[in-house]
Every structure is written in structure tokens, then in C-alpha cells.
Amino acid sequence: MAAETRRKAPRKRKARRKRRRQRRPADRTRLWALVVLAVIIVSGIVATIAFDDRHWHAFDDAGNVAYERGNYKYAARMYGEALQIAQDLEDARLVAASQQALSRVYAAQERGR
């Protein structure tokens, strides 16, 4: 009887090992799916933070083009919009750049008169 008990016990262990092995690929797939999802979420957050000033750049670029063409009124309006966005973002570097651009336009308008 003792020999029969010994033979049955290893069979149960093998069956359990097979079940564990069958579960692992699904667990790994879920793990990879979670990793990929986490990477996508983190990269989305980083992109949002990094490109938060894209509207400021658009207005600043439009102001630069208008300034180069001599359309100082439109340039001042675009730089003013850029300044407003920079103040909303609370970015001191962008505020300073916008104020400098506005002062450049006002100086050019005085020279033109």
C-alpha cells in the first residue's frame, strides 16, 4: 500500500505543474499588456506637459512673420495673444520673450512714424 501511495503523489504534482505552466503565458500576456498600457499613458502625460506651450509658439511665430513683413499692428496683436497664453501657463521664460517681442514691435512702430 505504501508503494501505491507514493506512485499517486507524483502524478498529482505533475498535474499541478502542468496547470501552472498553462497559466503563465496568459499571465505574461496580461503583464505585457499592462506594461504597454502604462507606457502609453506615461508618454501621453509627458507629451501633454512638454507641448503645453504649442499655442504660444503658434502666436509667436505669426507675430514674427508679421513683424518681418512690416505689419506691426498685426504683430503686436499676435505677440499680445502669446503674452496672454504665457501668463496663463505661468511660464516666466515665455512671458519675458513675449514682452521683449512686444517692445520690439512698439519700438519699430515709433521709428515708422
Sequence and secondary structure as in RCSB ss.txt:
>XXXX:A:sequence
MAAETRRKAPRKRKARRKRRRQRRPADRTRLWALVVLAVIIVSGIVATIAFDDRHWHAFDDAGNVAYERGNYKYA
ARMYGEALQIAQDLEDARLVAASQQALSRVYAAQERGR
>XXXX:A:secstr
 HHHHHHHHHHHHHHHHHHHHHHHHHHHHHHHHHHHHHHHHHHHHHHHHHTTTHHHHHHHHHHHHHHHHT HHHH
HHHHHHHHHHHHHHT HHHHHHHHHHHHHHHHHHHHH 
